[in-house]
Every structure is written in C-alpha cells, then in structure tokens.
Amino acid sequence: MQTPSQNKNSVVIDTEKYTRSKTEDESLSDLGEPKEFYYTRSLTKRLLRWGVEARGMFLSMRVDSSSNLISGIAPAPLCERTDTQFHKLFFLWFSMNFNILSFSAGSLGPVIFGLGLRDSCLVILFFNLLASALPAYLTTWGPKIGLRQMCQARYSFGYYGIILPSILNMASMMGFCILNCILGGQTLSSVSNGNLSWSVGIVIISVISLLVSFCGYRVLNWYERIAWIPVLVVYVVALGLGGKHLSNQPPTEPASAPAILSFASVIAGFVITFSPLSSDFTTYYVPSVSPWKLFCYSYLGFNIPIITIQCLGAAVVLAAPSVPAWNEGYENGNVGGLLEAMLHPVGGFGKFLTVLMALSVTANVSPTLYSFGLSFQIFMPFLVVVPRYLFSLLAIAIIIPLSIVGQHKFYDTLTNFLGLIGYWASAFGAIILMEHFVIRRGDFSSYDLRYWNNPRKLPTGLAALGACALACGLIVPSMDQVWFVGPIAKKTGDIGFELAFFATALFYIPLRYIELKYKSLV
C-alpha cells in the first residue's frame, strides 16, 4: 500500500491544523489559502455572520505540493471529535419522530390494511423493535471513524458505486420531507377554518424548516433537545380531552397474514431508512465512548416516540367514526383536521396547540435537509465547492411543488412511499454489515481514512451493486404495491423488506471475495 508521499491522489487530514477554539476564518486561513478564496460571494459572508454553518464548504489542503479537496463529508479530525454530551443523540431521534407523521403512519394499519387495534399495535411494536436496531447500531460508527454514513459506505460500494445509493437516499429524504410538509400544511389550514390553504401551510412549514437547517450541527442539536416538549403537551391534552372515546373500537375481521406482513413492511420502511444517515450526527463524539451507550440512546430515541405515537394513531382513527366531530375533521384523510377536532373543546388554546403540532414536523425536516447536502456531495463530488446551505435551498425548491401536487393523495403517497423505500434501505444495511463483520472482521482500523476520497484505492463497487441486482430477483416477486403485486406477495403479503436484507447479504459475500482477488482491501 502506498504512503501519502507516494500517492498524490490521497488525502491526509492534518489534525494539527484544526482546533475547536479557532474561528472558521482562522481555520480556513491555516490551511494555506487566503480566506477570501472561500468567501467569494457577499451572500456567503453575510450568512456566516448571521450564524449559518460554514462546515461543508469547499476547503483546500496542500499535500506534497499538490492541492487536494476536503469538504464537509471529509473524515472529522480526531481533535474535533470531543463531544461528550451523548444524551443529545436520544433527543435528536426522539424529536425527529415525536410528531404527526408517526401518528399518520400508525393509522395505516386500520385505514389501509383493515387491521384492528390489537393487531396494528403488535405489528408496530415488534417490527419497530426489529428494524430500528440497524440505524441505532450504525450511529456508533461515527465516533470510531469520523465519517458521515454515505461517505463511509464508499468502503463497500466504491467511489462511483455509492452514487446510486446516494440518489436513493436523497429521494427517501425528500419523500419524508414532502410527507411532513403536507401534514404540517394540512394542520395549519385546519386551524384557520379554511382561510389558509393547504398550499400556503406547506410553504410556511418548509420555510421554517429551511431556516433551522441553515444553522447547522450545533443549533440542530439544541433545537432537537427542546422540540419534543410542546408536542408532548399537545398529546397529553388531546388524550385528556378525547381519551374516553378510544375504548369505542369497532369490531374488525380477523387479521390475515398478507395484511400483517404488508403493514409490517410499511412500518419497517418508516425507521430503517434512517440507516443511510445514522452516523451523520455522531462524527463529533469522542472515539472512546461506549458503543452500547450510543446504541441505547439511539434505540430508545427511535422506539419510545415511534411505537407510542403510531399506536395512538391507530387507536384514534379506529375511534373516529364513533365521534361525529372527529369524523368530520378527518374527512378525506385529513390527519391535521382530526387532531384539531380532538383539541377543539378547549377553544383558542386548542388552536394554539394545533399550531404547535403542525410545527412539530420541522424537527424532522430540518435535520433531513442537513443530511441532504452531505448526500448530494457524495452523489456529485465536484460540488464540494458549493456551500451546504445551497443544497438545502435546492431541496426546498423540490419539496414545495411536490408537496402541493401530492397533498390530496396523502395516504396513497404515504403507503407507497414507506413500502418501497424499505427495500433499498434494507439491502444497503446488509452490505454495510457484511463488509464490516465478514470482510473486515469488525475491525475499524481496516478503513484506511487516507483513501476516503480516492477512487483507485476504494473498492470498485461491483460486488455491492451486483448483490443488489441479484437480490432484486427475489425482492420484486415479493413486493405488494398498489401498482404491482408479485406472485410471492399474493400468497404471503409483502416480504420484500426481509428478503432484501438476507438475499443481498448472501450474494454480497462471495462477490466481494471475488472482487478482493483483483483489488486489495481498503
């Protein structure tokens, strides 16, 4: 293996160049380039003074008299991995999922799949406990190697092979943002008695989320620590006002295996898709932190809000037909209107709480916009020259029109989206785990960070992409979607999520060993 002096294409991160006490300008100047090079636009200068995060902008470092690029997706230097406030991770995932979207996802069991409360809650419980283990575990990798999740995946998919998962990841993130913005817009509109359209509500939610995402890692962590508090107040008041109606559950038909497995696929898709961005928020933690501590914080941060609120969503929609005011508010699948109807008895205070519930989705959209820019730099590496906040602007420019177009088909969009994205995220997780535990024997030191940005030194990605392609031969017949039901799924329900994981893992190992015969391990 070549040393940095032998290979001019490698990037060495000189941790002596970075200290947490320096300002952004000082750090940039230390890298050997005039700071004016980085702030060529007056807009960027102004935004930096207002507190917009500069991390993720183009940086330059000289190694062996050649200029190499380091961006916001570069490995975090050891001297920057000093954060010991590990509890922030719990509140990050808790606030991201303690919102109206979790409520809506839980309602899919009764509304779409015809399940009763007991069966819906059992599926919600067990499949969340199962599927959340993967993203919770991957959060423990951030402090160990200091890489964002999609950048770390280059050590399995390769420099160019990771482009396809990056595209799928961005599509998944945009899908969640669209769903959240639709829900937030609906809820704001319900407060105004129709004077505020859903479209205007969507724009308001999008702009607020954008402003929060501008402020970067530190502000996001602070925001997520408090964002769940008003939401908790809303749910407590709603239960206090309408909890007596939740016992009015209508009789339901016995659950079929296809209905249970299809709903399970949707539930799994809700949480497992956090895997491609798991370590994005843990790269600054000290490497000595116990992996079990991070895992437990993340695992609880996922499951406590998701399981609780999804079960509540199932219970409320089942009880809605027996409460005329709820049923009226829920007309045409308006989840925001349903919650507003639950809070209506307390008058103006109820409207205030409904607004807080609408704003709860920003705690999910803002961190997603943060990770969107990181994935975009993996998708198009030459865009490291672009400030991260511009990626957030691009994302919002996509989210707003698509949210407005899809606002009246929310349940169809939610069901199809959650069911579909679970397939690729499950396959992605299988490859990452097989690479780490089977190929690298669980050794983090085998990831040579000098070559994180070097296509020649990274895997070709043919094994990873080939495994995914072969797995599709089992995934497609096992899919149960509105637009396609495979022959296996007709008898079993949707088991594509499960087969995606096991089939991809099975195919990847022999293909990766074949790849290693022709290319050394990096």
Secondary structure, DSSP 8 states (H G I E B T S, - for coil): ---TTT-TT-----GGG--TTS-HHHHHHHTTS-GGGT--SHHHHHHHHTT---TTS-EEEEETTEEEEE-TTS---GGG--B--THHHHHHHHHHHSSHHHHHHHHHHHHHH---HHHHHHHHHHHHHHHTHHHHHHTTHHHHH---HHHHTHHHH-TTTTHHHHHHHHHHHHHHHHHHHHHHHHHHHHHTTTSS-HHHHHHHHHHHHHHHHHTHHHHHHHHHHHTHHHHHHHHHHHHHHHGGGGG---------HHHHHHHHHHHHHHHHTTGGGGGGGTTTB-TTS-HHHHHHHHHHHHHHHHHHHHHHHHHHHHHGGGSHHHHHHTGGG-HHHHHHHHHGGGTHHHHHHHHHHHHTTHHHHHHHHHHHHHHHHHHSGGGGGS-HHHHHHHHHHHHHHHHHHHGGGHHHHHHHHHHHHHHHHHHHHHHHHHIIIIISTT-GGGS-GGGTT-TTTS--SHHHHHHHHHHHHHHGGG-EETTEE-TTHHHH---HHHHHHHHHHHHHHHHHHHHHHHS---
